[in-house]
Amino acid sequence: MKFKRQKKAKSVLNFYKHNFSFREPHQILCDGTFCQQALKYKVQVKEQMPKYLLDAELQLLTTSCVLAELKSLGSEFYGALVVAKQLQWRKCGHKTPIGATKCLLHMVGSGNEHHYFIATQDLDMTIALCKIPGVPLVYLHQNTIVLEKPTENSQRTAKTQISTKVSLSEHEKSTITTMKVDQFGAPEVRKRRKRKGPREPNPLSQKKKAKTAPPEVETEGKKKRKRHRNKLMTKVRKELIEEKTEGSSTS
């Protein structure tokens, strides 16, 4: 099971590495909900996170706004505050603290230029981050760290970037054509031959139609006379045979 999880994590890391230029050390911004979940299930984030991410070099970060929000929530989140204080502090630029969700969305910006990972259990923040391409999301499933697969928006953006890299610009196309002309000369213009239409079928190869006799048409008042030639000949022949037999018997 552990091998499968690490294999999935490797494929996700390679996706962000090749399509969004993520490099080590990976910067993982953690909010208060993630710290509270880690405390609840006794997850040693500093030890388990690098192992899950294939022993990659990383930095676990938080902001002053996250710490201020945890302080304002009272004693219930005091343990999460202690966990968050153990992380590296990253300047967010807010003189007066704002909500942790708004702060981390401000840190990511519209294109995640600084290549932050976001570790959160907040569904509202997750939905907002899914709209921004190139933001890896980390969360805890009970005591298990999970690196979520790339969102549809990130996959769509990666496909468009690949297509723009592969396709040539108009300037590059014109440069290639001029180089071909200089090297090999202008291509010969071949005349197009007129396409001949379909030939008529060979009359010898066609099957001839069977001739049908025209139907006999009887005229009114006149009946066609039937010939009894065969019957007459048989009758005469029979009489001759009888005469010969009678003559031979009298003699």
Secondary structure, 3 states (H helix, E strand, C coil): CHHHHHHHHHHHHHHHHHHHCCCCCEEEEECHHHHHHHHHCCCCHHHHHHHHCCCCCEEEEECHHHHHHHHHCCHHHHHHHHHHHCCEECCCCCCCCCCHHHHHHHHHCCCCCCCEEEECCCHHHHHHHHCCCCCCEEEEECCEEEECCCCHHHHHHHHHHHHHHHCCCHHHHHHHHHHHHHHHCCCCCCCCCCCCCCCCCCCCCCCCCCCCCCCCCCCCCCCCCCCCHHHHHHHHHHHHHHHHHHHHHHC
